[in-house]
């Protein structure tokens, strides 16, 4: 099923680099073509395997890191994206699937077809007719000036939802509902729900998070101040000026994660809902 594999890893951790080199050799030994993200290839002294993410047309991508590594990978890989096997070398790694000690066995199981795919729809974002990168986790809108609140008007399919003053607004996908949106008081979206959530961050006016179906067109009209920024998945930044309108809806693109055994709620219990001294 898989003939080629791309590998992306954190380059700020030596153990991730060493692991990526060993994994690349292991996969090559299985007769598969291997591509490495160029910065990783340089640090690993395997420039012969270097392929930019935007050109990485492979059957499977393995990420070695945390959720941030996954998000950066998904922003740059060609669409439609190949399935991702995420190996956890991050802090929390909610989206990741296996720990490093299980990574080589996970490759064997992938080659044997012993896996399923968990599919997450992205969030599409447009400003003034310009398409921004689609977000796996979230689109975050905040003031360009520190300590300044945003005042926005929100519409859904041209119907006014309401106005709100807040430090910022997070539009989170199903995958992103366990991230920044959750920290801001937003709900966790069940995997079976085809939706995204709009969550105000520290609202001054009473405004609760709202869940919208993925076919909804939500418009966030900037009222005050007239300088703001959009941050897509914590990496891509776009500056707003004037009374611009940010349009968000469910994307036509998805991200597919290789899953071996654990389901959504077992990951939820293990990585988000378990306090010290409690059992998952």
Number of C-alpha atoms within 10 A of each C-alpha: 9 13 13 18 22 24 29 26 28 20 18 9 12 11 14 23 20 15 15 24 20 14 18 23 13 15 17 14 10 13 10 15 17 23 25 28 21 18 17 23 23 14 14 17 12 15 16 12 19 20 20 14 21 14 11 23 20 20 16 23 27 24 24 29 26 21 23 17 20 25 19 17 22 23 20 15 18 15 13 12 21 21 19 26 27 30 26 24 22 18 10 13 21 20 23 25 23 23 16 18 10 11 20 15 12 22 18 13 13 19 14 11 12 14 15 13 14 15 15 20 23 27 28 24 26 16 17 9 10 8 11 16 19 25 31 27 28 31 27 24 26 24 24 18 12 8 8 15 22 25 24 22 17 21 17 17 11 10 10 12 15 11 16 22 21 20 19 24 27 27 30 30 31 27 23 26 24 20 18 18 26 16 12 17 14 23 18 16 20 13 14 8 10 17 22 29 24 25 27 27 25 16 19 14 12 11 16 14 18 14 18 18 14 23 14 14 18 26 24 22 17 23 18 17 18 15 18 22 17 24 17 25 23 15 10 14 16 12 13 20 12 12 14 16 20 19 20 24 24 24 17 12 17 21 20 18 22 23 21 17 11 10 11 13 13 13 17 16 13 13 15 13 14 12 11 6 6 7 9 12
